[in-house]
Amino acid sequence: MVNTPVVAERLALVGHDYVCLDQQHGIVDDANLVASILAISAGGSAPLVRVAANEPSLISKALDCGAAGVIVPLVNDRRDAERAVQSCNYPPDGDRSIGPIRQAPGRPACIVMAESKSAVNNIDEICAVRGVDAVYVGPADLAASLGCAPSLGVTPGVHAEAVAAILAGCARHGIVTGIHCGTTEQAIECAGMGFQMITISTDVQLLTEAATLRFDEVREGLKGQHV
């Protein structure tokens, strides 16, 4: 989420399958996009970009910079899914303009986000669109769309039912299903549910948790000392 290529590289070196650069809710800008993609690739992970919107110019910019794939937010129906796929591919399979700064090898991954009640209701038609490689659940926005309190992971009740419907729809069409998680327990639980693509944390969350832990340890160790 932070706009720092060296952070992206360090996360890639940990061994993650992919590191996603967030241009929707994060502050990764175009000026550092190529540097961050290069850093992730050098660290051994696949560089993905979550674009700010389902817009051809934003998708093509991320792919032109060398992203291995894009995560496209707010895909609610077949038309939205087709728009995302068209933006990811050159003619005759799409309408992406030719002129990359850099080019990742192979066809880019088109990962569409299901994060609304409409997406749940239309999951089969979304998965049926040729060129959709994965459906990625945005759990917080999905919860809000269902009238629930926003949260990461999967919560019992209508939220869990909606997530199960997405998983089942993807399974029917042989589509990879992804999700964003906020804790270790959530990530393990989602893997057990059948998710194959799991974002386990963010750089901001990891930094905050590590800094808090170190601060608390030092403060505890200093108790009783005159410092």
Secondary structure, DSSP 8 states (H G I E B T S, - for coil): --S-HHHHHHHHHHT-SEEEEESSSS---HHHHHHHHHHHHHHTSEEEEE-SSS-HHHHHHHHHTT-SEEEE----SHHHHHHHHHHHS-TTT----S--SS--SS--EEEEEE-SHHHHHTHHHHHTSTT--EEEE-HHHHHHHTTS---SS--TTHHHHHHHHHHHHHHHHT-EEEEE-SSHHHHHHHHHHT-SEEE---HHHHHHHHHHHHHHHHHHHTTTS--
